[in-house]
Amino acid sequence: MKYDIVIAGAGPAGIGAALEAARSGLKTALIERYGCVGGNLTQGYVGPLLGKVCEGTVAEEIEAAICAKRGAVPDFEKAKIALTDMLDRAGVDVFLQTSVVGSERVGERIEKIQTAGKFGNISFEAEVFVDATGDGDLAVQSGCPYEMGREGDGLVQPVTLMFIIEGVDPDQPLLCRHEEDYTDLGDGREYLDLCHTACRTGELPENVNIVRLYATGRNTERMVNATQENRIDPLNAADVFKAEASLRRQIGKIVDFLKNNIPGFSDIRIKGSASTLGVRESRRILGRYQLTEVDLMAGRAFPDTVVHRANFCLDIHNPSGAGQSVHAEKRPVTPPLYDIPFSAMCPIGCNNLITAGRCISGTHVAHSSYRVMRICMAMGQAAGAAAAVMIKTKTATDTVDIALIRRHLIDRGVKLEDS
Ligand SMILES: Cc1cc2nc3c(=O)[nH]c(=O)nc-3n(C[C@H](O)[C@H](O)[C@H](O)COP(=O)(O)OP(=O)(O)OC[C@H]3O[C@@H](n4cnc5c(N)ncnc54)[C@H](O)[C@@H]3O)c2cc1C
């Protein structure tokens, strides 16, 4: 099959890329291994949309379509419908239940990619390819170099299975969004201290010393971000099943902990859970530029900035033990507003491939900030815009005029320039 652009992965980044490409007039294919679009935003039960970017990106449009208000946890069922509708209306050809499994490269150019799945083995040709698989599958199949894990021991952040509980007493307001959310339970006990003690005594699973509870929009429900399995390689089949089995068991233990200890939670039950393991970190595909924590902390601007005024804390969930952050008792560091350059989205060795989302080129620490969903969507949109310009001007990632990509995004309403 022949397209102008083929995008691998229909998560937040892939959807951003597909919408921008199709709206720019490109014949667009979006390939997704699961049975519905959304990635972590649907299958992963992940929310709320975190991170900031400048005004006018596709992230605003997506959030308005799937969240009751800005910063709210998405309605995941609504998201499945709304995201599908948006792609359909934009004219994107979506190939569900189809995995990208191979790539044929001639010199610095991908000529075609191979997919496999329910509908057999299909080859796709395109002028530009986008890797929005989160794991950088297409880039690696195309021979591009990558890094994984933190310096020293190579460990990545722990994996988590998200779930939602219902049956909470509507008069119990308890929420706990992160490890600085100290909450008095009203009977002399403090919620996070209780979690820490329960982790030490074994009432909570090993490494689960914080049970984050988010509002879902219904006061009898909470979204729970708590299960945690460390030292998992998310690209190893045995590890993935080991984690899945452990995390599903952890859900029961966490529910029992809440039932037995928290006033108003005695009647809770599981309403639903993610249908796939939540992977925070895997491959980081090496690009012509590698974004670092030094860039982030300096709020560095780049001549080829395509995502502007990005912001989120350096959020490294402890790869080797319990807890949300590696910063012990301190709050995670939050950089000033920073930019993401196009060159961090251009894998070394392949000049018609763009990465978008959590697999772009950055260090382990920088990744912990730009991996959140609003920022990933804005990167996707930038990838779609870059593809449109590359095709129109018959250029590649190393020859394209960056000013034209930026102009394309500005014309779309993205506030890349401060007034
Ligand atoms: C437990 C957890 C909690 C988090 N909490 C938050 C939060 O509260 N707020 C927030 O903003 N971010 C949060 N994040 C981070 C955020 O969800 C991810 O970093 C973000 O979704 C990355 O977007 P992406 O599009 O790059 O990847 P993904 O969302 O992973 O999407 C990648 C897509 O590609 C598909 N795919 C993968 N490989 C292939 C292949 N070979 N062929 C075809 N398709 C493929 C996948 O099925 C998926 O649909 C959390 C992450 C986790 C794991």
Ligand as a Chemical Component Dictionary entry (heavy atoms), coordinates in Angstrom:
data_LIG
# 
_chem_comp.id                   LIG 
_chem_comp.type                 NON-POLYMER 
_chem_comp.pdbx_formal_charge   0 
_chem_comp.three_letter_code    LIG 
# 
loop_
_chem_comp_atom.comp_id 
_chem_comp_atom.atom_id 
_chem_comp_atom.alt_atom_id 
_chem_comp_atom.type_symbol 
_chem_comp_atom.charge 
_chem_comp_atom.model_Cartn_x 
_chem_comp_atom.model_Cartn_y 
_chem_comp_atom.model_Cartn_z 
_chem_comp_atom.pdbx_ordinal 
LIG C1  C1  C 0 1.540  4.066  34.750 1  
LIG C2  C2  C 0 1.753  5.332  33.987 2  
LIG C3  C3  C 0 1.208  6.501  34.472 3  
LIG C4  C4  C 0 1.368  7.677  33.763 4  
LIG N1  N1  N 0 0.756  8.798  34.215 5  
LIG C5  C5  C 0 0.666  9.858  33.384 6  
LIG C6  C6  C 0 -0.217 10.913 33.677 7  
LIG O1  O1  O 0 -0.906 10.931 34.686 8  
LIG N2  N2  N 0 -0.294 11.944 32.773 9  
LIG C7  C7  C 0 0.452  11.973 31.628 10 
LIG O2  O2  O 0 0.327  12.923 30.857 11 
LIG N3  N3  N 0 1.318  10.975 31.343 12 
LIG C8  C8  C 0 1.406  9.916  32.168 13 
LIG N4  N4  N 0 2.220  8.864  31.844 14 
LIG C9  C9  C 0 3.111  8.964  30.659 15 
LIG C10 C10 C 0 2.375  8.837  29.325 16 
LIG O3  O3  O 0 1.218  8.046  29.426 17 
LIG C11 C11 C 0 3.252  8.244  28.212 18 
LIG O4  O4  O 0 4.582  8.613  28.315 19 
LIG C12 C12 C 0 2.663  8.682  26.854 20 
LIG O5  O5  O 0 1.420  8.036  26.677 21 
LIG C13 C13 C 0 3.589  8.382  25.714 22 
LIG O6  O6  O 0 2.909  8.632  24.520 23 
LIG P1  P1  P 0 3.363  7.902  23.185 24 
LIG O7  O7  O 0 2.359  8.256  22.142 25 
LIG O8  O8  O 0 4.788  8.197  22.948 26 
LIG O9  O9  O 0 3.288  6.349  23.562 27 
LIG P2  P2  P 0 2.087  5.380  23.948 28 
LIG O10 O10 O 0 1.018  6.066  24.694 29 
LIG O11 O11 O 0 2.749  4.209  24.588 30 
LIG O12 O12 O 0 1.508  4.943  22.549 31 
LIG C14 C14 C 0 2.241  4.110  21.661 32 
LIG C15 C15 C 0 1.263  3.395  20.752 33 
LIG O13 O13 O 0 1.996  2.632  19.802 34 
LIG C16 C16 C 0 1.453  1.330  19.718 35 
LIG N5  N5  N 0 2.532  0.426  19.283 36 
LIG C17 C17 C 0 3.638  0.084  19.977 37 
LIG N6  N6  N 0 4.425  -0.720 19.238 38 
LIG C18 C18 C 0 3.806  -0.872 18.039 39 
LIG C19 C19 C 0 4.121  -1.586 16.856 40 
LIG N7  N7  N 0 5.268  -2.291 16.716 41 
LIG N8  N8  N 0 3.242  -1.547 15.822 42 
LIG C20 C20 C 0 2.077  -0.836 15.917 43 
LIG N9  N9  N 0 1.727  -0.146 17.033 44 
LIG C21 C21 C 0 2.590  -0.151 18.066 45 
LIG C22 C22 C 0 0.954  1.051  21.124 46 
LIG O14 O14 O 0 -0.005 0.014  21.147 47 
LIG C23 C23 C 0 0.373  2.411  21.503 48 
LIG O15 O15 O 0 -0.963 2.566  21.093 49 
LIG C24 C24 C 0 2.109  7.679  32.556 50 
LIG C25 C25 C 0 2.680  6.493  32.080 51 
LIG C26 C26 C 0 2.495  5.333  32.780 52 
LIG C27 C27 C 0 3.047  4.075  32.218 53 
# 
loop_
_chem_comp_bond.comp_id 
_chem_comp_bond.atom_id_1 
_chem_comp_bond.atom_id_2 
_chem_comp_bond.value_order 
_chem_comp_bond.pdbx_ordinal 
LIG C1  C2  SING 1  
LIG C2  C3  SING 2  
LIG C2  C26 DOUB 3  
LIG C3  C4  DOUB 4  
LIG C4  N1  SING 5  
LIG C4  C24 SING 6  
LIG N1  C5  DOUB 7  
LIG C5  C6  SING 8  
LIG C5  C8  SING 9  
LIG C6  O1  DOUB 10 
LIG C6  N2  SING 11 
LIG N2  C7  SING 12 
LIG C7  O2  DOUB 13 
LIG C7  N3  SING 14 
LIG N3  C8  DOUB 15 
LIG C8  N4  SING 16 
LIG N4  C9  SING 17 
LIG N4  C24 SING 18 
LIG C9  C10 SING 19 
LIG C10 O3  SING 20 
LIG C10 C11 SING 21 
LIG C11 O4  SING 22 
LIG C11 C12 SING 23 
LIG C12 O5  SING 24 
LIG C12 C13 SING 25 
LIG C13 O6  SING 26 
LIG O6  P1  SING 27 
LIG P1  O7  DOUB 28 
LIG P1  O8  SING 29 
LIG P1  O9  SING 30 
LIG O9  P2  SING 31 
LIG P2  O10 DOUB 32 
LIG P2  O11 SING 33 
LIG P2  O12 SING 34 
LIG O12 C14 SING 35 
LIG C14 C15 SING 36 
LIG C15 O13 SING 37 
LIG C15 C23 SING 38 
LIG O13 C16 SING 39 
LIG C16 N5  SING 40 
LIG C16 C22 SING 41 
LIG N5  C17 SING 42 
LIG N5  C21 SING 43 
LIG C17 N6  DOUB 44 
LIG N6  C18 SING 45 
LIG C18 C19 SING 46 
LIG C18 C21 DOUB 47 
LIG C19 N7  SING 48 
LIG C19 N8  DOUB 49 
LIG N8  C20 SING 50 
LIG C20 N9  DOUB 51 
LIG N9  C21 SING 52 
LIG C22 O14 SING 53 
LIG C22 C23 SING 54 
LIG C23 O15 SING 55 
LIG C24 C25 DOUB 56 
LIG C25 C26 SING 57 
LIG C26 C27 SING 58 
# 
